């Protein structure tokens, strides 16, 4: 499992945590370049490609979706989101969460509705750590860690 492979999946639910703006931007730009019709709840970063803004739960017919802060919602909103995620398994869905969730994903019910977790964390001394988890049936079946260090 490589990070670059995740950009080119044709369907799946990807949860990105820790505000990975640069990575999420790469995903959306690449999907737009591939010709996908994308709907976002909002854009916390600039995207070069064409992205529509609206409520993903009320607007079917798009190829890819960006949903913001799924873990920070009320219980009722999360339940509605989980139902929608279950119904839209054939779509590309990027769930973008500002708070960091890594190994603790097992404490969250959303683990049953996602295929991948990308946990981003900026470390001291200019390093960035990305942990990528593949999830099946709510369980982590594969994980990788990537570290990027910035030069002096």
C-alpha positions as CSV (number, residue, x, y, z in Angstrom):
1,X,0.0,0.0,0.0
2,X,1.6,3.2,-1.2
3,X,0.3,6.7,-0.6
4,X,0.2,7.5,-4.3
5,X,-2.0,4.4,-5.0
6,X,-4.7,6.0,-2.8
7,X,-5.0,9.0,-5.1
8,X,-6.0,6.7,-7.9
9,X,-8.6,4.5,-6.3
10,X,-11.9,4.5,-8.2
11,X,-14.2,4.3,-5.2
12,X,-13.8,4.3,-1.5
13,X,-14.2,6.3,1.7
14,X,-11.0,8.0,2.9
15,X,-10.8,9.7,6.3
16,X,-8.0,12.2,6.5
17,X,-7.3,13.5,10.0
18,X,-4.9,16.1,11.5
19,X,-5.7,18.8,8.9
20,X,-3.6,17.4,6.0
21,X,-4.4,20.4,3.7
22,X,-1.6,19.8,1.2
23,X,-2.4,16.1,0.8
24,X,-6.2,16.6,0.5
25,X,-5.6,19.4,-2.1
26,X,-3.5,16.9,-4.1
27,X,-6.3,14.4,-4.0
28,X,-9.0,16.8,-5.1
29,X,-6.8,18.4,-7.9
30,X,-6.0,15.0,-9.2
31,X,-9.6,13.8,-9.2
32,X,-10.6,17.0,-11.0
33,X,-7.9,16.5,-13.5
34,X,-9.1,12.9,-14.1
35,X,-12.5,14.4,-15.0
36,X,-14.4,13.6,-11.8
37,X,-17.4,15.8,-10.9
38,X,-16.7,16.8,-7.2
39,X,-19.0,18.3,-4.6
40,X,-17.6,19.7,-1.4
41,X,-19.3,21.0,1.8
42,X,-16.7,23.7,1.8
43,X,-13.0,24.2,0.9
44,X,-10.5,24.8,3.7
45,X,-7.8,25.1,1.1
46,X,-7.5,26.3,-2.5
47,X,-8.2,23.8,-5.3
48,X,-7.1,24.3,-8.9
49,X,-9.7,22.1,-10.5
50,X,-13.4,22.6,-10.6
51,X,-15.3,21.8,-7.4
52,X,-18.9,22.5,-6.6
53,X,-20.0,23.6,-3.2
54,X,-23.1,22.1,-1.5
55,X,-24.5,19.5,0.9
56,X,-23.2,16.1,-0.2
57,X,-26.0,14.3,1.6
58,X,-28.7,16.2,-0.4
59,X,-27.0,16.2,-3.8
60,X,-26.6,12.8,-5.5
61,X,-25.0,12.4,-8.9
62,X,-21.4,13.4,-8.2
63,X,-18.4,11.2,-8.7
64,X,-16.5,12.4,-5.6
65,X,-17.4,14.2,-2.4
66,X,-15.5,16.2,0.3
67,X,-17.1,16.1,3.7
68,X,-15.7,18.3,6.5
69,X,-15.2,17.4,10.1
70,X,-17.3,14.2,10.3
71,X,-16.2,13.4,13.9
72,X,-17.1,16.8,15.2
73,X,-20.8,16.5,14.4
74,X,-23.7,15.8,16.7
75,X,-24.8,12.2,17.2
76,X,-27.8,12.7,14.9
77,X,-25.7,14.2,12.1
78,X,-23.2,11.4,12.4
79,X,-25.9,8.7,12.2
80,X,-27.3,10.4,9.0
81,X,-23.7,10.6,7.6
82,X,-23.1,6.9,8.3
83,X,-26.3,5.9,6.5
84,X,-25.2,8.0,3.6
85,X,-21.7,6.5,3.5
86,X,-23.2,3.0,3.5
87,X,-25.4,3.9,0.6
88,X,-22.6,5.5,-1.4
89,X,-19.9,2.8,-1.3
90,X,-19.3,3.1,-5.1
91,X,-18.3,6.8,-4.8
92,X,-15.0,8.5,-4.0
93,X,-15.5,10.1,-0.6
94,X,-12.9,12.2,1.2
95,X,-13.7,12.9,4.8
96,X,-11.5,15.7,6.1
97,X,-11.2,16.0,9.9
98,X,-9.2,18.8,11.6
99,X,-8.4,16.8,14.7
100,X,-5.9,14.0,14.7
101,X,-7.1,10.4,15.0
102,X,-4.6,7.6,14.4
103,X,-4.5,4.3,16.3
104,X,-7.5,5.5,18.3
105,X,-9.7,5.0,15.3
106,X,-11.1,1.8,17.0
107,X,-12.9,4.1,19.5
108,X,-14.9,5.8,16.7
109,X,-18.0,4.2,15.0
110,X,-16.9,5.8,11.7
111,X,-14.3,3.0,11.4
112,X,-17.1,0.7,10.2
113,X,-17.8,3.1,7.3
114,X,-14.4,3.9,5.9
115,X,-11.9,2.0,3.8
116,X,-8.7,4.1,4.6
117,X,-7.5,6.4,7.3
118,X,-4.7,8.8,6.6
119,X,-3.5,10.4,9.9
120,X,-1.3,13.4,9.4
121,X,0.8,14.9,12.1
122,X,3.4,17.6,12.0
123,X,6.3,16.8,14.3
124,X,8.9,19.1,15.8
125,X,12.1,19.9,13.9
126,X,10.2,20.1,10.6
127,X,9.1,16.5,10.2
128,X,5.7,15.4,9.0
129,X,4.4,11.9,9.8
130,X,1.7,10.3,7.8
131,X,0.2,7.0,9.0
132,X,-1.9,5.2,6.4
133,X,-4.3,2.5,7.5
134,X,-6.4,0.2,5.4
135,X,-9.6,-0.8,7.2
136,X,-12.0,-3.7,6.5
137,X,-15.0,-4.4,8.5
138,X,-14.0,-1.8,11.1
139,X,-10.6,-3.4,11.7
140,X,-7.2,-2.2,10.7
141,X,-5.8,-4.9,8.2
142,X,-2.7,-3.0,7.0
143,X,-0.8,0.1,8.0
144,X,2.2,2.0,6.8
145,X,4.1,5.0,8.1
146,X,5.7,7.7,6.0
147,X,8.0,10.4,7.3
148,X,8.9,13.6,5.4
149,X,11.7,15.7,6.8
150,X,12.3,19.2,5.6
151,X,15.9,20.3,4.9
152,X,17.7,23.0,6.9
